[in-house]
Amino acid sequence: MGFSKTSVKPGAERQKCYLPLLKNKRVGIVVNHTSYVGKQHLLDFLLSKGVDVERVFCPEHGLRGTADAGELVSGQRDPVTGLIVVSLYGKNKKPSDEQMRDLDVVVFDLQDVGIRFYTYFSTMHYVMESCSENNVKMIILDRPDPNGDYIDGPVLKPEYHSFVGMEPVPIVHGCTAGEMANMINGEGWLVNGEKCDLTVISVKNYTHHTFYSLPVKPSPNLPNDTAIRLYPSLCFFEATNISIGRGTTFPFQVIGYPDPEMGKFSFTPESIEGMAKNPKQKGMKCYGEDLRNTGVKCRFTLSYFLKYYRMFSDDKSFFNSENWFNLLAGTDQLLMDIRDGKSIEEIRESWQPDLKKYREIRKKYLLYPE
């Protein structure tokens, strides 16, 4: 399926393309545990090349990727380099003017998974805004999109704009970081329609149908390719009382609830440091289904969600936050359609006009063949 993993060369590994742009510059970097040049962290690599790294920013999950989803990441000192790490998760989602004042350029290098509610692109959006407001150049070291071979789901409505939905794009948007950044710039989606002085170092030997197995898990609860492919379908359960395996060694690969009627497969969520300290249904035996053999060809589907929704007698026992569901969906229409008993086919058909418009927009910013 396309090129082999070894022939794909992420932007970070194309050093000759970006190191000259950093010479004699005061540099800030947006990195985490996925930011590697071969087997060396990008921070260590840049310092070894004499790059003047003034500031390190990190997103949700922290510099080393050990914070739970949604856990506030406080500022810390990197134990390897001694540099202070500035968190871009929690209250400080956008670099302040003070944090940007002495920088000439910011390098962004995070491995995203191509799903709108995955927050790394939200971080990128805020960094772009801060760069544009402070006349700082931005360089994106692009990486493959492991869900980049298709587009699906409802397009975000403006009134549901949030940190889990910054852009008016579908749930599965089919863009790498570089493509999304170009789209944000080109469509005027930054505050007041401002533009960021942007350079994208593209991925070599990559198309949107290239299978690329991520060498490092992008976050603690997406441990493998199957979880990454199931993520857009299972994340809706985060707004319910259903467990999707947080607190096990196979998160986003199982579905369960403490009721034997839900299925034959069972698992018990427990506290796991660095993955899920207080998982949903902790200590409760959950019954449901095992999706670990689904494989990497699976795509976004509502079938799992509708199946379990219909097993419950009322919404109150199923949902733990309807508002959270709507923010993840990027619209309130999906929940209304589900409650109205519409079929998957009817729901999907309602998305098509917006998806058609989005495809036309996306086409202008593609860096890689479809």
RODO-2510 file (C-alpha; in nm, 4 decimals, decimal comma):
residues 370
     n   res          X          Y          Z
     1     m     0,0000     0,0000     0,0000
     2     g     0,2118     0,2884    -0,1275
     3     f     0,5704     0,3354    -0,0157
     4     s     0,7170     0,1344     0,2671
     5     k     0,7563     0,3036     0,6022
     6     t     1,1348     0,3224     0,5631
     7     s     1,1187     0,5315     0,2430
     8     v     0,8932     0,7990     0,3952
     9     k     1,1032     1,0888     0,5210
    10     p     0,9273     1,3289     0,7629
    11     g     1,0179     1,6958     0,7470
    12     a     1,2305     1,6728     1,0623
    13     e     1,4631     1,4296     0,8840
    14     r     1,5205     1,6678     0,5921
    15     q     1,7771     1,8690     0,7861
    16     k     1,9352     2,0359     0,4830
    17     c     1,6029     2,2019     0,4074
    18     y     1,5568     2,3761     0,7404
    19     l     1,8890     2,4056     0,9267
    20     p     2,0026     2,6957     0,7007
    21     l     1,6796     2,8776     0,7909
    22     l     1,7736     2,8598     1,1596
    23     k     2,1307     2,9842     1,1312
    24     n     2,1949     3,2863     1,3556
    25     k     1,8294     3,2906     1,4592
    26     r     1,6728     3,2878     1,8033
    27     v     1,4514     2,9810     1,7885
    28     g     1,1457     2,8570     1,9720
    29     i     1,0256     2,5012     1,9173
    30     v     0,6869     2,3327     1,9657
    31     v     0,7670     1,9683     2,0369
    32     n     0,6758     1,6611     2,2387
    33     h     0,7736     1,2946     2,2615
    34     t     0,6946     1,2422     1,8894
    35     s     0,9455     1,5039     1,7726
    36     y     1,2335     1,2870     1,6601
    37     v     1,5046     1,3088     1,3961
    38     g     1,5823     0,9415     1,3502
    39     k     1,6503     0,8265     1,7069
    40     q     1,7311     1,1713     1,8453
    41     h     1,4795     1,4170     1,9898
    42     l     1,4519     1,7319     1,7770
    43     l     1,5511     1,9503     2,0742
    44     d     1,8735     1,7566     2,1273
    45     f     1,9386     1,7448     1,7527
    46     l     1,9044     2,1211     1,7064
    47     l     2,1279     2,1947     2,0043
    48     s     2,3902     1,9528     1,8684
    49     k     2,3892     2,1517     1,5424
    50     g     2,4504     2,4782     1,7241
    51     v     2,0975     2,6128     1,6831
    52     d     2,0124     2,8785     1,9415
    53     v     1,6998     2,7256     2,0978
    54     e     1,5680     2,9957     2,3298
    55     r     1,2328     2,8448     2,4254
    56     v     1,0588     2,5066     2,4277
    57     f     0,6790     2,4850     2,4046
    58     c     0,4828     2,1631     2,4541
    59     p     0,1154     2,0698     2,3974
    60     e    -0,1348     1,8388     2,5689
    61     h     0,0341     1,5289     2,7217
    62     g     0,3540     1,7227     2,7952
    63     l     0,7094     1,7128     2,6600
    64     r     0,7554     1,3434     2,7311
    65     g     0,3955     1,2432     2,6574
    66     t     0,3117     1,1152     3,0050
    67     a     0,0165     1,3407     3,0973
    68     d    -0,3390     1,2066     3,0716
    69     a    -0,5783     1,3510     2,8150
    70     g    -0,7119     1,6796     2,9485
    71     e    -0,4634     1,6884     3,2377
    72     l    -0,3142     2,0311     3,2918
    73     v     0,0537     2,0367     3,1995
    74     s     0,2459     2,2812     3,4146
    75     g     0,5760     2,4445     3,3179
    76     q     0,8755     2,2257     3,3847
    77     r     1,2490     2,2086     3,3256
    78     d     1,3684     1,9566     3,0680
    79     p     1,5912     1,7134     3,2614
    80     v     1,8205     1,6573     2,9619
    81     t     1,8927     2,0161     2,8511
    82     g     1,7871     2,2186     3,1553
    83     l     1,5707     2,4432     2,9360
    84     i     1,2416     2,5670     3,0792
    85     v     0,9451     2,4089     2,9020
    86     v     0,6422     2,6320     2,8450
    87     s     0,3107     2,4461     2,8481
    88     l     0,0589     2,5221     2,5738
    89     y    -0,2134     2,3271     2,7479
    90     g    -0,4283     2,4496     3,0333
    91     k    -0,4699     2,8242     3,0819
    92     n    -0,1813     2,9142     2,8503
    93     k    -0,2901     2,7621     2,5169
    94     k    -0,1424     3,0449     2,3119
    95     p     0,2161     3,1748     2,3467
    96     s     0,2057     3,5189     2,5031
    97     d     0,3670     3,8270     2,3508
    98     e     0,6284     3,8092     2,6245
    99     q     0,7093     3,4467     2,5407
   100     m     0,7496     3,5378     2,1720
   101     r     0,9261     3,8723     2,2083
   102     d     1,2874     3,7552     2,1746
   103     l     1,2251     3,4919     1,9036
   104     d     1,2942     3,5129     1,5298
   105     v     1,1387     3,1824     1,4304
   106     v     0,9274     2,9031     1,5796
   107     v     0,9647     2,5425     1,4624
   108     f     0,6557     2,3215     1,4946
   109     d     0,7040     1,9435     1,4927
   110     l     0,4220     1,7281     1,6335
   111     q     0,2830     1,3980     1,5056
   112     d    -0,0910     1,4443     1,4616
   113     v    -0,3473     1,1735     1,3752
   114     g    -0,5650     1,3680     1,1315
   115     i    -0,8772     1,4003     1,3462
   116     r    -1,0383     1,7389     1,4197
   117     f    -1,0773     1,6871     1,7949
   118     y    -0,7153     1,5761     1,8434
   119     t    -0,5704     1,8939     1,9934
   120     y    -0,2236     1,9219     1,8366
   121     f    -0,3613     2,1235     1,5420
   122     s    -0,5452     2,3474     1,7879
   123     t    -0,2069     2,4191     1,9449
   124     m    -0,0671     2,4847     1,5959
   125     h    -0,3486     2,7323     1,5255
   126     y    -0,2708     2,9336     1,8387
   127     v     0,1037     2,9302     1,7666
   128     m     0,0334     3,0583     1,4148
   129     e    -0,1739     3,3406     1,5614
   130     s     0,0965     3,4352     1,8066
   131     c     0,3612     3,4263     1,5334
   132     s     0,1528     3,6518     1,3086
   133     e     0,0901     3,8997     1,5898
   134     n     0,4578     3,9151     1,6884
   135     n     0,6182     3,9092     1,3409
   136     v     0,7834     3,5742     1,4094
   137     k     0,8379     3,3297     1,1242
   138     m     0,7042     2,9763     1,1602
   139     i     0,8480     2,6565     1,0157
   140     i     0,6411     2,3383     1,0153
   141     l     0,8296     2,0103     0,9924
   142     d     0,5540     1,8065     0,8325
   143     r     0,4679     1,4467     0,9173
   144     p     0,2339     1,1879     0,7580
   145     d    -0,1337     1,1737     0,8482
   146     p    -0,2210     0,8144     0,9563
   147     n    -0,5886     0,8845     0,8779
   148     g    -0,5115     1,0896     0,5690
   149     d    -0,6526     0,8528     0,3065
   150     y    -1,0136     0,9719     0,3390
   151     i    -1,2457     1,2502     0,4571
   152     d    -1,5581     1,1926     0,6659
   153     g    -1,7926     1,3204     0,9363
   154     p    -1,9867     1,6405     0,9958
   155     v    -1,8172     1,9743     0,9301
   156     l    -1,7797     2,1944     1,2400
   157     k    -2,0401     2,4666     1,2880
   158     p    -1,8958     2,8038     1,4048
   159     e    -2,1024     2,8028     1,7242
   160     y    -1,9259     2,4820     1,8334
   161     h    -1,5772     2,6278     1,8020
   162     s    -1,3593     2,5050     2,0914
   163     f    -1,0139     2,3665     2,1641
   164     v    -1,1366     2,0283     2,0318
   165     g    -1,2667     2,1988     1,7185
   166     m    -1,0838     2,5078     1,5966
   167     e    -1,1427     2,4880     1,2211
   168     p    -1,4580     2,4442     1,0072
   169     v    -1,3477     2,1026     0,8832
   170     p    -1,4854     1,7469     0,9068
   171     i    -1,3970     1,5089     1,1886
   172     v    -1,1598     1,3216     0,9545
   173     h    -1,0107     1,6117     0,7590
   174     g    -0,7424     1,4400     0,5489
   175     c    -0,4669     1,6961     0,6096
   176     t    -0,1122     1,6885     0,7381
   177     a     0,0020     1,9720     0,9634
   178     g     0,1549     2,1546     0,6681
   179     e    -0,1604     2,1260     0,4603
   180     m    -0,3844     2,2363     0,7471
   181     a    -0,1575     2,5322     0,8274
   182     n    -0,1661     2,6436     0,4639
   183     m    -0,5460     2,6123     0,4703
   184     i    -0,5729     2,8141     0,7920
   185     n    -0,3596     3,0867     0,6340
   186     g    -0,5245     3,0774     0,2939
   187     e    -0,8826     3,0746     0,4195
   188     g    -0,8231     3,3524     0,6730
   189     w    -0,9097     3,1414     0,9763
   190     l    -0,6644     3,3158     1,2103
   191     v    -0,8023     3,5928     1,4300
   192     n    -0,8950     3,8991     1,2216
   193     g    -0,7940     3,7063     0,9100
   194     e    -0,4244     3,7593     0,9816
   195     k    -0,1548     3,5611     0,7973
   196     c     0,1394     3,3746     0,9445
   197     d     0,4795     3,3920     0,7722
   198     l     0,4894     3,0175     0,7108
   199     t     0,7347     2,7679     0,5636
   200     v     0,6468     2,3973     0,5393
   201     i     0,9207     2,1356     0,5134
   202     s     0,7275     1,8602     0,3384
   203     v     0,7397     1,4819     0,3837
   204     k     0,9393     1,3034     0,1145
   205     n     0,7972     0,9954    -0,0619
   206     y     0,4489     1,0394     0,0817
   207     t     0,0985     1,0377    -0,0676
   208     h    -0,2380     1,0366     0,1048
   209     h    -0,2619     0,6650     0,0371
   210     t     0,0783     0,5785     0,1791
   211     f     0,0510     0,3488     0,4797
   212     y     0,2751     0,4860     0,7534
   213     s     0,3000     0,3118     1,0880
   214     l     0,3905     0,5733     1,3469
   215     p     0,7286     0,4974     1,5075
   216     v     0,6193     0,6617     1,8344
   217     k     0,2685     0,6560     1,9819
   218     p     0,1257     1,0074     1,9376
   219     s    -0,0294     1,0142     2,2873
   220     p    -0,0492     0,7754     2,5846
   221     n    -0,3871     0,6270     2,4909
   222     l    -0,3219     0,5760     2,1194
   223     p    -0,0643     0,2976     2,1495
   224     n    -0,0805     0,1446     1,7997
   225     d    -0,2083     0,1762     1,4422
   226     t    -0,5429     0,0075     1,5174
   227     a    -0,6223     0,2490     1,8013
   228     i    -0,5344     0,5443     1,5779
   229     r    -0,7709     0,4209     1,3057
   230     l    -1,0530     0,3480     1,5541
   231     y    -1,0061     0,6787     1,7368
   232     p    -1,2501     0,8907     1,5291
   233     s    -1,5262     0,6300     1,5721
   234     l    -1,4751     0,5637     1,9432
   235     c    -1,3991     0,9127     2,0735
   236     f    -1,7719     0,9984     2,0878
   237     f    -1,7974     0,7498     2,3759
   238     e    -1,5892     0,9936     2,5835
   239     a    -1,9139     1,1885     2,6327
   240     t    -2,0916     0,8791     2,7666
   241     n    -2,0636     0,6323     3,0543
   242     i    -1,9279     0,3668     2,8163
   243     s    -1,5613     0,2707     2,8573
   244     i    -1,3382     0,2499     2,5520
   245     g    -1,0514     0,0894     2,7380
   246     r    -0,8844     0,3780     2,9179
   247     g    -0,7269     0,2106     3,2187
   248     t    -0,6253    -0,0970     3,0181
   249     t    -0,3298    -0,1723     2,7915
   250     f    -0,5606    -0,1544     2,4889
   251     p    -0,7351     0,1872     2,4971
   252     f    -0,9463     0,2864     2,1960
   253     q    -0,9658    -0,0785     2,0940
   254     v    -1,2502    -0,2088     2,3133
   255     i    -1,6005    -0,1001     2,4133
   256     g    -1,7695    -0,1956     2,7404
   257     y    -2,0071    -0,1161     3,0249
   258     p    -2,0746    -0,2841     3,3639
   259     d    -2,3687    -0,4865     3,2314
   260     p    -2,3348    -0,8481     3,1039
   261     e    -2,6082    -0,7747     2,8473
   262     m    -2,3649    -0,5517     2,6579
   263     g    -2,1501    -0,8370     2,5245
   264     k    -1,9412    -1,1433     2,5968
   265     f    -1,5970    -0,9788     2,6033
   266     s    -1,4976    -0,8274     2,9380
   267     f    -1,2274    -0,6036     3,0853
   268     t    -1,1760    -0,4049     3,4052
   269     p    -1,0329    -0,0500     3,3870
   270     e    -0,7694     0,0266     3,6503
   271     s    -0,5470     0,3237     3,7261
   272     i    -0,2372     0,3221     3,5021
   273     e     0,0265     0,5885     3,5626
   274     g     0,1004     0,7878     3,2487
   275     m    -0,2094     0,6580     3,0694
   276     a    -0,5219     0,6870     3,2832
   277     k    -0,4976     0,7752     3,6520
   278     n    -0,8726     0,7760     3,7096
   279     p    -1,0387     0,5965     3,4169
   280     k    -1,4104     0,5749     3,3601
   281     q    -1,5690     0,2663     3,5295
   282     k    -1,2512     0,2163     3,7335
   283     g    -1,2529    -0,1203     3,9092
   284     m    -1,5789    -0,2228     3,7419
   285     k    -1,5966    -0,5278     3,5153
   286     c    -1,7142    -0,4031     3,1765
   287     y    -1,8824    -0,6146     2,9109
   288     g    -1,8828    -0,5412     2,5407
   289     e    -1,6611    -0,6154     2,2444
   290     d    -1,2969    -0,6470     2,1512
   291     l    -1,1931    -0,4526     1,8389
   292     r    -0,8219    -0,5283     1,8497
   293     n    -0,8379    -0,7373     1,5326
   294     t    -1,0166    -0,4663     1,3359
   295     g    -0,7007    -0,3768     1,1440
   296     v    -0,5718    -0,0561     0,9929
   297     k    -0,8132    -0,0358     0,6990
   298     c    -1,1090     0,0599     0,9204
   299     r    -1,2657     0,4027     0,8752
   300     f    -1,4877     0,6375     1,0727
   301     t    -1,8273     0,4833     1,1451
   302     l    -2,1281     0,5611     1,3631
   303     s    -2,2198     0,1930     1,3890
   304     y    -2,0506     0,1329     1,7266
   305     f    -2,2011     0,4432     1,8839
   306     l    -2,5545     0,3795     1,7605
   307     k    -2,5383     0,0130     1,8642
   308     y    -2,4638     0,0980     2,2297
   309     y    -2,6874     0,4050     2,2370
   310     r    -2,9832     0,1836     2,1442
   311     m    -2,9012    -0,0625     2,4226
   312     f    -2,9777     0,2022     2,6857
   313     s    -3,3325     0,2814     2,7938
   314     d    -3,2719     0,6546     2,8353
   315     d    -3,0234     0,9284     2,7428
   316     k    -2,9462     1,0233     3,1021
   317     s    -2,7881     0,6894     3,1863
   318     f    -2,5978     0,6814     2,8558
   319     f    -2,4513     1,0326     2,8313
   320     n    -2,2359     1,1981     3,0950
   321     s    -2,2152     1,5239     2,8953
   322     e    -2,4334     1,6076     2,5971
   323     n    -2,2439     1,9334     2,5540
   324     w    -1,9146     1,7438     2,5274
   325     f    -2,0685     1,5189     2,2624
   326     n    -2,1766     1,8230     2,0596
   327     l    -1,8309     1,9792     2,0887
   328     l    -1,6705     1,6567     1,9640
   329     a    -1,9229     1,6315     1,6813
   330     g    -1,8829     2,0022     1,6033
   331     t    -2,2598     2,0321     1,5677
   332     d    -2,5824     1,9685     1,7566
   333     q    -2,7478     1,8192     1,4479
   334     l    -2,5865     1,4762     1,4898
   335     l    -2,7352     1,4254     1,8362
   336     m    -3,0765     1,5430     1,7145
   337     d    -3,0584     1,2966     1,4233
   338     i    -2,9630     1,0112     1,6563
   339     r    -3,2514     1,0913     1,8900
   340     d    -3,4878     1,1087     1,5937
   341     g    -3,3936     0,7504     1,5114
   342     k    -3,2400     0,8313     1,1736
   343     s    -3,0345     0,5602     1,0051
   344     i    -2,6600     0,5840     0,9493
   345     e    -2,7283     0,6275     0,5779
   346     e    -2,9647     0,9201     0,6401
   347     i    -2,7220     1,0858     0,8793
   348     r    -2,4263     1,0442     0,6442
   349     e    -2,6280     1,1806     0,3517
   350     s    -2,6905     1,5019     0,5464
   351     w    -2,3133     1,5626     0,5670
   352     q    -2,2496     1,5447     0,1940
   353     p    -2,3158     1,9082     0,0865
   354     d    -2,0714     2,0429     0,3459
   355     l    -1,8178     1,7703     0,2668
   356     k    -1,8344     1,8596    -0,1021
   357     k    -1,7584     2,2248    -0,0241
   358     y    -1,4753     2,1217     0,2085
   359     r    -1,3164     1,8979    -0,0555
   360     e    -1,3005     2,1930    -0,2934
   361     i    -1,1295     2,4055    -0,0280
   362     r    -0,8885     2,1286     0,0730
   363     k    -0,7862     2,0659    -0,2862
   364     k    -0,6193     2,4091    -0,3010
   365     y    -0,3807     2,3279    -0,0156
   366     l    -0,2775     1,9672    -0,0764
   367     l     0,0982     1,9112    -0,0710
   368     y     0,0775     1,5388    -0,1492
   369     p    -0,1061     1,3341    -0,4167
   370     e    -0,4385     1,1778    -0,3211
***
